Amino acid sequence: MIPADWLRRLRHVEVRARLVSEQLLGGRLASVFKGRGMDFADVREYVPGDDVRRIDWNVTARLRRPFIKRHVEERELVVMLLVDGSASGHFGTAPEAAVARGDAAETQRELAAILAGALAFSAVRDGDRCGLLLFTDRIERYVPPRKTRPHVTRLLHELLFTEPKGHGTALVTALNYLNNLLHRPALVFVLSDFRDPDEAAWTRSLKATNQRHEVVALRLVDGRELELPDVGWAMLQDSETGEVVEVDTSDPVVREQWSRAEDQRRAALVATFRQGRIPSLDVRTDRPWVHALQRFLDHAARRRVA
């Protein structure tokens, strides 16, 4: 039996995800691959002017006159959510009042669940299939794509209550698994803080994945990752590696160096995504993000059309 507090949390996240989807994201998941797939329908007899490359040689040999394959356009889209479940996802410093209003998320993991749920509800409402790949430094959960609302509830349950066995982040593992799994182009949303130390490897894998599919990067960010508060000496622990450091947050030089390092990291990520022609957006736990996501998806859709 599922504990009552789990059910309350699941219901809270599901309602927020559904509201975002129904109010702001309808019809914004149209992909450049929409309508590009072709399904075999039947064969018909060859007539002059037909493309000889479409000749079905097996049927032609059997009936002793040329036949060509006829295909129909496949309009169904597969949306895959690659969600980072590493230990850093438990971090969150948004004010309780903002969380209660629905303007913020308690942790990065909850933010990922709300964001993924909104995208999933939008996909199934458009008649598309949506699946989930939850990863850390290994594959934690794979849920095959389906297109029902109860399926979205299952995805949210996996995102909120799966206890990952890994702690780190290995984007390469998730991307390679996806590429071996899907043989048709899909719309792939990667929800992560992208704090993978093997930057050269995951950058190559991300660009390669974008050549086969259509990749959208949604970077999960908390405000305290960008700037340190002045609270004196503090012990900081890396949740993925366990490393502990002591920092004098009252020193303005330390705070400035922290902010500068995060700015440089963000600039490097933006450059990586731009080089790979991958649309990207920062989504913060401590700020409203729905309208920013709306504008981002609209802009990405216009750019694909252009």
C-alpha positions in Angstrom: 0.0 0.0 0.0 1.3 3.4 -0.9 1.8 5.7 2.1 -0.6 8.7 2.3 2.2 11.3 2.3 3.5 9.7 -1.0 0.0 10.0 -2.5 -0.3 13.6 -1.4 3.1 14.5 -3.0 2.3 12.6 -6.2 -1.1 14.4 -6.4 0.5 17.8 -5.8 3.1 17.3 -8.5 0.6 15.8 -11.0 -1.8 18.7 -10.5 0.9 21.3 -11.1 2.2 19.4 -14.2 -1.3 19.1 -15.6 -2.0 22.8 -15.1 1.2 23.8 -16.8 0.5 21.5 -19.7 -3.2 22.5 -20.3 -2.7 26.2 -19.8 0.5 26.9 -21.6 2.1 24.1 -23.5 -0.7 22.8 -25.8 0.5 22.2 -29.3 4.1 23.2 -28.7 5.8 19.9 -28.9 5.6 19.7 -32.7 8.9 18.2 -33.9 10.9 18.6 -37.1 10.5 14.9 -37.4 6.7 15.1 -37.3 5.4 13.5 -40.4 8.9 12.5 -41.6 8.5 8.8 -40.8 7.0 6.5 -43.4 5.2 3.2 -42.7 4.8 0.5 -45.3 1.1 0.2 -46.5 0.9 -2.1 -49.5 2.2 -2.6 -53.1 0.8 -1.5 -56.4 1.7 -2.2 -60.0 4.5 0.0 -61.5 3.5 2.7 -63.9 5.9 4.7 -66.0 7.3 7.6 -64.1 7.4 5.8 -60.7 10.6 5.9 -58.8 12.4 2.6 -59.6 14.0 2.7 -56.2 10.6 1.8 -54.7 10.3 -1.4 -56.7 9.5 -4.4 -54.4 11.7 -7.0 -56.1 10.2 -10.0 -54.2 6.7 -9.3 -55.3 7.9 -8.4 -58.8 9.7 -11.7 -59.1 6.7 -13.6 -57.8 4.1 -12.0 -60.1 6.5 -11.5 -63.1 5.6 -7.8 -63.5 6.9 -4.8 -61.6 5.3 -3.6 -58.4 6.4 -0.8 -56.1 6.0 -0.3 -52.4 3.5 2.3 -51.2 4.0 4.1 -47.9 1.9 6.2 -45.7 3.2 9.1 -43.6 3.7 8.3 -39.9 2.5 11.2 -37.9 2.9 9.9 -34.4 5.7 11.4 -32.4 7.7 9.7 -29.7 8.8 12.0 -26.9 11.5 10.6 -24.6 12.3 12.2 -21.2 15.9 11.7 -20.1 15.9 12.7 -16.5 19.0 13.0 -14.3 18.3 11.3 -10.9 21.8 11.8 -9.4 22.3 12.8 -5.8 22.6 16.5 -6.7 18.9 16.5 -7.5 18.0 16.5 -3.8 19.4 20.0 -3.5 17.0 23.0 -3.3 16.8 26.3 -1.5 13.7 27.9 -2.7 11.7 29.8 -0.1 8.8 27.9 1.5 6.3 30.6 0.6 7.2 30.4 -3.1 6.9 26.6 -3.0 3.5 26.8 -1.4 2.3 29.3 -4.0 3.5 27.0 -6.8 6.1 29.5 -8.0 9.1 27.3 -7.0 10.1 23.7 -6.4 11.3 22.2 -3.2 14.2 20.4 -4.9 15.7 20.0 -8.3 14.2 16.5 -8.4 10.7 17.8 -7.8 11.3 20.5 -10.4 12.3 17.8 -12.9 9.2 15.8 -12.1 6.8 18.8 -12.6 8.6 19.8 -15.8 8.7 16.2 -17.2 5.0 15.7 -16.2 4.0 18.9 -18.1 5.8 17.7 -21.2 4.3 14.2 -20.9 0.8 15.5 -20.5 1.2 17.7 -23.6 2.5 14.8 -25.6 -0.3 12.4 -24.8 -2.9 15.1 -25.3 -1.5 15.5 -28.8 -1.8 11.8 -29.4 1.9 11.1 -29.1 3.7 8.6 -27.0 5.9 9.5 -24.1 8.6 7.4 -22.3 11.1 7.9 -19.5 14.7 7.1 -19.0 15.9 7.9 -15.4 19.6 7.8 -15.1 22.5 8.5 -12.7 25.9 7.0 -13.4 23.8 4.0 -14.6 20.4 3.4 -16.0 17.9 3.4 -13.1 14.6 3.1 -14.8 13.3 2.8 -18.4 9.5 3.1 -19.0 8.6 2.5 -22.7 6.6 5.2 -24.5 2.8 5.0 -24.3 0.1 7.6 -24.8 -2.4 7.4 -21.9 -2.9 9.7 -18.9 -2.5 6.9 -16.4 0.9 6.3 -18.0 1.9 9.8 -17.2 1.0 9.2 -13.6 3.3 6.2 -13.6 6.1 8.3 -15.0 5.6 10.8 -12.2 5.6 8.0 -9.6 8.9 6.7 -10.9 10.5 10.2 -10.9 9.4 11.0 -7.4 9.8 7.7 -5.6 12.5 5.7 -7.3 15.5 5.3 -5.0 18.5 5.5 -7.4 21.4 3.1 -6.8 23.9 5.5 -8.3 25.0 8.9 -7.0 26.9 10.4 -9.9 26.0 11.6 -13.4 26.9 9.8 -16.6 25.1 11.4 -19.6 27.0 9.2 -22.0 25.5 6.1 -20.5 22.0 7.4 -20.9 22.5 8.8 -24.4 24.1 5.6 -25.7 21.3 3.5 -24.1 18.7 5.7 -25.9 20.5 5.5 -29.3 20.6 1.7 -29.1 17.0 1.6 -28.0 15.2 3.9 -30.5 15.6 3.3 -34.2 13.3 6.0 -35.4 13.8 9.7 -34.8 12.3 11.0 -31.5 11.9 14.3 -29.6 14.3 14.0 -26.7 14.2 16.2 -23.6 17.3 16.0 -21.4 16.6 17.3 -17.9 19.8 17.6 -15.9 22.1 19.9 -14.2 24.8 18.7 -16.6 27.4 18.3 -13.9 29.0 15.3 -15.5 32.8 15.5 -15.0 33.5 13.7 -18.4 32.6 16.7 -20.4 34.3 15.8 -23.6 32.6 12.4 -23.8 29.1 13.5 -23.0 29.4 16.5 -25.4 30.3 14.2 -28.3 27.4 11.8 -27.4 24.9 14.7 -27.1 25.9 16.0 -30.6 25.7 12.5 -32.0 22.3 11.9 -30.5 21.0 15.2 -31.9 22.0 14.0 -35.4 19.7 11.0 -35.0 16.9 12.6 -32.9 15.8 16.1 -32.0 17.4 17.0 -28.6 16.3 19.8 -26.2 18.4 20.5 -23.2 16.7 21.7 -20.0 19.2 22.6 -17.3 18.0 22.4 -13.7 19.5 25.1 -11.6 19.2 26.3 -7.9 19.9 29.8 -6.9 22.5 28.8 -4.3 24.6 27.2 -7.0 25.0 30.5 -8.6 25.9 32.7 -5.6 26.8 32.1 -2.0 25.0 33.8 0.9 27.1 35.5 3.5 26.7 33.1 6.5 30.3 33.0 7.7 32.3 29.7 7.7 30.3 26.8 6.2 31.0 23.2 5.4 29.9 22.3 1.9 29.6 18.7 0.7 29.4 17.5 -2.9 26.4 15.2 -2.8 27.7 13.1 -5.8 31.3 12.5 -4.7 31.0 13.1 -0.9 33.9 15.6 -0.9 33.7 18.2 1.9 35.2 21.6 1.9 35.2 24.5 4.4 34.4 27.9 2.9 34.5 31.4 4.4 31.3 32.8 2.8 31.8 36.1 4.6 34.8 36.8 2.3 33.6 38.8 -0.7 36.5 37.5 -2.8 35.3 33.9 -2.2 31.7 34.8 -3.1 32.9 36.6 -6.3 35.1 33.7 -7.3 32.1 31.3 -6.8 29.8 33.4 -8.9 32.5 33.8 -11.6 33.1 30.1 -11.8 29.4 29.4 -12.2 29.1 32.1 -14.9 32.0 30.6 -16.8 30.5 27.1 -16.5 27.1 28.3 -17.8 28.8 30.1 -20.7 30.7 26.9 -21.6 27.5 24.9 -21.6 25.7 27.5 -23.7 28.5 27.4 -26.2 28.4 23.6 -26.3 24.7 23.5 -27.0 25.0 26.2 -29.6 27.8 24.3 -31.4 25.6 21.2 -31.4 22.5 23.2 -32.6 20.7 22.0 -29.5 18.1 24.4 -28.0 18.7 24.9 -24.3 17.0 26.6 -21.3 17.9 27.1 -17.7 15.0 26.2 -15.4 15.4 27.4 -11.7 13.9 25.9 -8.6 13.5 29.4 -7.0 11.8 31.3 -9.8 8.7 30.9 -11.9 9.6 29.2 -15.2 6.4 28.4 -17.0 6.3 31.5 -19.2 10.0 31.2 -20.0 9.4 27.6 -21.1 6.5 28.8 -23.2 8.6 31.4 -25.0 11.4 28.9 -25.4 9.3 26.2 -27.1 7.6 28.8 -29.3 11.0 30.1 -30.4 12.4 26.6 -31.0 9.3 25.7 -33.1 9.8 28.9 -35.3 13.5 28.1 -35.7 12.7 24.6 -36.9 10.1 25.9 -39.4 12.6 28.4 -40.7 
